[in-house]
Amino acid sequence: LHDALPIYDKRLKWLGEDEALYFVARKHFFFLITSLIFPILILLASSIFSLQSLLSLEFASLSFWIPASFALLAILWMIWLVIDWENDYYVVTSQRAIWFEKTIAIYDSRQEAPLDMVLTINRVFNPTLRMLIDYGTVIIKTYTGSIVMRWAENPDEMVFFIEGFKARARAIARQYENQ
């Protein structure tokens, strides 16, 4: 699983010595595709206009360069969307649930919730869309706030790990209290 997080150091410096990595997910691929629809439409339309000018041998005219520049901007936008999608992760370890978000050249963010501090875990999804793709938004509420993991792949598996390790963390805490 360490290789599943290529944007971070292979040693995962944020991972504690007695902490194990159990679940890694991204936003569902379907939502990447839906975010690419508008730039693809811009690319297609501008490519058609550029090709039309190219076939009429008007290389130096604005009727070629303006659509060509829009096509280039659409390609760069699509590349940025894919890289942005690849940089967001939902992680469950033996001790905490973490949401990593990195937007290139803008910010890096990491929200985490220790599993022994989790109060509730909710899943939210569109039932019709859920029949087609396995996605869901997982909301983890703690004493200090909430972590919202939007459009995650395999939300049931994520919740399974969180609930299992939450129960384990609380059992260990009770043992320490009894001792």
SVG drawing of the C-alpha trace seen along z (x, -y; Angstrom):
<svg xmlns="http://www.w3.org/2000/svg" viewBox="-32 -37 43 41">
<polyline fill="none" stroke="black" stroke-width="0.4" points="0.0,0.0 3.0,-2.4 3.3,-2.6 -0.4,-3.6 0.7,-7.1 3.2,-8.1 3.1,-11.8 4.5,-11.3 7.8,-10.1 8.0,-6.3 8.8,-6.0 5.5,-7.9 7.1,-10.1 3.6,-10.9 3.0,-7.2 3.7,-6.4 6.1,-3.6 3.3,-1.4 0.7,-2.4 -0.2,-0.3 -1.7,-1.5 -5.0,0.5 -7.0,-1.4 -6.3,-3.9 -8.8,-5.4 -9.4,-8.3 -12.4,-10.1 -14.2,-7.8 -12.9,-7.8 -16.4,-8.6 -16.2,-12.1 -12.8,-12.7 -14.5,-11.9 -17.4,-14.2 -15.1,-17.0 -13.3,-16.5 -16.5,-16.9 -16.4,-20.7 -12.7,-20.9 -13.1,-18.1 -16.0,-20.0 -13.9,-23.1 -11.0,-21.1 -13.3,-19.5 -14.9,-22.8 -11.7,-24.7 -10.0,-21.8 -12.8,-21.9 -12.4,-25.6 -8.6,-25.3 -8.8,-22.4 -11.2,-24.3 -8.7,-27.2 -5.9,-24.8 -7.6,-23.1 -8.3,-26.5 -4.5,-27.3 -5.0,-30.3 -2.1,-29.6 -1.4,-33.2 -4.9,-34.3 -6.6,-34.8 -9.2,-32.2 -6.5,-29.6 -4.6,-30.9 -7.5,-31.8 -9.1,-28.4 -5.7,-26.7 -4.9,-28.7 -8.3,-27.6 -7.4,-24.0 -4.1,-24.3 -5.7,-25.8 -8.3,-23.0 -5.5,-20.4 -3.6,-22.1 -6.8,-22.3 -7.5,-18.6 -3.9,-17.8 -4.4,-19.9 -7.7,-18.2 -6.1,-14.7 -3.1,-15.6 -5.4,-17.3 -7.6,-14.1 -4.5,-11.9 -3.2,-14.0 -6.3,-13.5 -6.4,-10.5 -8.5,-9.0 -6.5,-6.8 -7.4,-4.6 -4.6,-3.4 -4.7,-1.4 -5.0,-4.6 -6.6,-7.4 -8.6,-8.3 -6.9,-10.9 -7.9,-13.0 -4.9,-14.3 -5.6,-17.0 -3.0,-18.6 -3.7,-21.3 -0.6,-22.0 1.0,-25.4 -1.9,-26.4 -1.9,-24.3 -1.5,-21.0 -3.9,-19.9 -4.2,-17.0 -7.2,-16.4 -7.1,-13.6 -9.3,-12.0 -7.9,-9.7 -10.1,-6.6 -10.7,-6.6 -12.2,-10.2 -14.7,-9.2 -18.3,-9.8 -20.2,-8.8 -19.6,-7.7 -22.2,-8.5 -22.4,-7.5 -24.2,-9.8 -24.8,-8.9 -27.3,-9.1 -29.1,-5.8 -29.6,-5.7 -26.0,-6.5 -24.8,-4.1 -26.4,-1.2 -24.1,-2.0 -20.8,-2.9 -19.5,-2.1 -19.1,-5.5 -20.2,-7.5 -19.4,-10.5 -18.1,-9.4 -18.6,-11.9 -16.6,-11.2 -17.7,-13.3 -15.3,-13.7 -15.3,-15.8 -13.5,-18.6 -15.2,-18.6 -15.9,-16.6 -14.0,-15.2 -15.9,-14.9 -14.5,-12.4 -16.4,-13.3 -17.2,-10.8 -14.9,-8.1 -14.4,-4.8 -15.4,-1.8 -17.1,-3.7 -18.4,-0.5 -15.0,0.9 -13.7,-2.4 -16.4,-2.5 -15.7,1.2 -12.1,0.4 -12.9,-2.8 -15.5,-1.1 -13.3,2.0 -10.3,0.0 -12.5,-2.5 -13.8,0.4 -10.3,1.8 -8.9,-1.6 -11.7,-2.0 -11.1,1.5 -7.4,0.8 -8.3,-2.5 -10.6,-0.7 -7.8,1.8 -5.5,-1.0 -8.1,-2.6 -8.8,0.7 -5.1,1.2"/>
</svg>
